[in-house]
């Protein structure tokens, strides 16, 4: 059994910046299930990347200590040998895909660890079946939902057969049923195959009976904590009313149908967006939620009619349409167009529809509320996943389109950060009479913020009745 040890390890991304990890000591028990918790920006992703040898190879510098693999500095172990022992699922699975389809991606991963070619087809099939995506084997990865991509990334990790399986927010874009199945699959890998599981997660639900040890990163330092901390966050999932049919926004869908990659995702949807409210769009992975948003913003073809104040939106120029309906992408990095936090916000201000509202003073106050005030000069690509989400939502709210669609804006956020973002959204909608619809698999903590829910289920948009 491979022995992993983190010894007095300190690390920083910027030479003149503060330490992002401080004096970390950790030797996970082989064959154990470990949960790594901590607020956004505490260093969870950084620690996992360092443990697999990606850092400092691809950025930053070690200031003290080392990470060893069987008593050898991890940097001295050949990458393909590390891959046999460690597998890391990134916070954004798309960042680790190199091939066009799930089957090709898993094949490529197995080839890179020099697997016997005659064994690869069976191992690919077994990995896909383990996460219940055999039917997606030859689908184009770019056509899959965020949750489906996450399953592909996990299938790739399973195929590698690594002793240590490290997962960074692996269920952020996964529906509750799939989350439950995948968590118990990880537990099976631990119990039956002796795998060491290390999961970084902000959502504690479902872990109480699974984990052996809980570790917390706070102030960039690691401590072991009692598993009872997980119980404090267990609450019932709330349910929300149907959307109001009064006081509607200018946006409406009339008999909208969406097909993609030979599949019908949506049949004859009729929906008028309520004005000045935040709605929740729910549905299982792959049901077409993100595709619906892409259709509404004219990034995906559709049949039927999407109207604005009764006018067919196809008759509105694309540039003008983008000024009416904004989209917060599922992947924050796809949204950014500037290098630093300050530059990104300045660009949004320059194109804002609400310049009198989003003053410099208000933006500064908001940055403080989001715990981003100390990062204004930081490179957006060096922020944590949670910090990137906060910046992304703020940047789009500053743009001030009358209608805003938010695709998984809460993924990867700890509970405090989630409330910060939802407070910001709610205040902006109320103050500026904007309307918003949000995709989120996270339901816990939404009760004070969400006004209504619609569901995309079995190719139909369930609005609680006929609009």
Residue, then its C-alpha position, 0 to 999 in steps of 0.5 A: x500500500x502506497x504511503x502518502x505524507x504531507x510534512x510541514x508543508x507551506x505553499x504560496x501562489x504569488x512570490x510576494x503574496x501570503x501563504x495559501x497553505x501553512x505548515x500542513x501535516x497530514x498522513x491519511x490512513x490507507x484505506x480510509x474515507x476522508x472529508x476535507x472541509x473549509x470555506x471558499x478560498x481556504x486552500x482545499x483545491x490547492x492542497x489536493x493539487x499539491x498532494x498529486x504533484x500538480x503544484x508547484x509544477x504548474x504554479x506557485x512555490x513551496x516555502x517549507x516542508x514537502x510531500x512524499x510518496x513512499x518516502x520519496x519527494x512526489x516531484x521525483x516520481x514519474x507522472x505515469x507512476x503517480x497516476x497509478x497511485x493517485x487520481x484527482x477529479x478537478x472541481x471543473x471536470x471539463x478541464x481534464x478532458x482531452x478527447x471527444x467522447x467519454x469512451x475515448x477519454x477513458x481509453x486515453x487515460x488508460x493508455x497513459x498509464x501503459x495499460x495492456x491494449x487488450x484489456x482497455x475495452x473491457x475496463x472502459x465498459x466497466x467504468x462507464x457502467x459503474x456510474x450508469x453512463x454506458x449510453x453516453x459512451x460515444x456522445x460528444x463531451x461538449x454536448x453533455x450536461x455539467x453533471x454528466x461530465x462529472x460522471x465521465x470524470x469519475x468514471x475515468x478515475x475509476x478506470x485508472x484503479x488508483x490507490x488514492x482517489x481525490x475529489x474536489x467538489x465532485x457533486x457540485x453539479x450533480x442531482x441529489x439521486x446521482x449524488x447519493x449513488x456516487x457517494x455510496x460507490x466511493x464507499x464501496x471502493x473503499x470497503x471492497x477494494x481498499x481505496x483511500x478516498x479524500x473528498x473536498x466538499x462544502x455540502x455535508x449532506x450524506x457523509x455522516x455514515x460514510x466518512x472515517x475522518x473529517x479534516x478542516x482547513x481554516x486560516x490556511x491551516x489543517x486540523x482534524x475535527x469531530x464528525x459531529x460538525x456534519x450533523x449541524x448542517x443537516x436540514x430538510x430540503x425545502x419545496x417552493x410554490x409554482x410561479x405567479x401568473x400575475x406581474x409577469x416580465x417581458x420574457x415568455x416561451x410559446x410552444x418551445x421545443x429543443x432537440x440536441x444530438x438526436x435527442x428531444x430535450x423539451x416538448x412544447x414549453x409555455x412559460x412566462x417569467x414572473x417579474x422581480x422574482x428569483x425562480x429555481x429551475x430544477x431537474x435531473x442531470x441531462x434533462x436539458x436545463x442548461x440547454x434551455x438557458x442556451x436557447x433562451x439566450x440564442x446560443x442554441x437553436x429551438x423551435x417555437x417562439x421566445x418573445x419579449x413584450x410580445x415580439x418574436x425575439x428572433x427579430x431582435x438583433x443578437x447584440x440587443x438581445x444580449x442586453x436584455x437577457x444575461x446568462x451566468x455560465x456554469x463555468x465561471x472561467x468561461x465568463x471572464x474576459x479580463x485578467x484581474x478582478x479589478x479589470x473584470x469589474x471595470x469592464x462590467x461597469x463600462x457596459x452596465x445598464x445600471x451605472x447610477x446603482x453600481x457606483x464605485x462605493x457600492x461595488x467596494x462595499x459588495x466586494x467586502x461583503x463577498x470577502x473579495x476586497x483583498x483580492x482586487x488585484x489578483x489574477x482571476x485564474x488564481x482565485x479559488x472556485x468559490x471566489x470565482x463564482x462570487x466574482x462572476x455573479x457580481x460582474x453579471x449583476x453589474x451588467x444589469x440586464x432586466x432578465x438574468x439566467x444563472x446556471x449553477x451559481x452556487x456550485x462549490x460554495x460553502x454555506x456562508x458564501x452561498x448566503x452572501x451570493x443569494x443576498x446579493x442576488x435578492x437585493x439586486x433583483x428587488x432594488x432594480x426590478x430584475x427577474x432571474x431564473x436559477x439552476x441549482x441542485x443545492x436546495x438546502x438554504x434556499x428557502x428565504x431567497x427563492x420565490x417559485x420553482x419550475x421543473x424540467x422533467x421527462x421533456x416537459x416544463x412543469x410550471x404547476x399548471x398552464x400559463 
